[in-house]
């Protein structure tokens, strides 16, 4: 993956789709978070991550 932060997951999904790979979702259990998220805990984090993800989609799709 080229992206090193928020866009890498969508980059991986786009590249897999372009390669014709089959994907599936697997449910996982999470423990309650300790502390505050750097992304969803702030407006700046939400918009920053959202922008990065949308930019990655634009760049690869």
Secondary structure, DSSP 8 states (H G I E B T S, - for coil): ----STTHHHHHHHHHHHTT-------------SS--TTTTSHHHHHHHHHHHHHHHHHH-
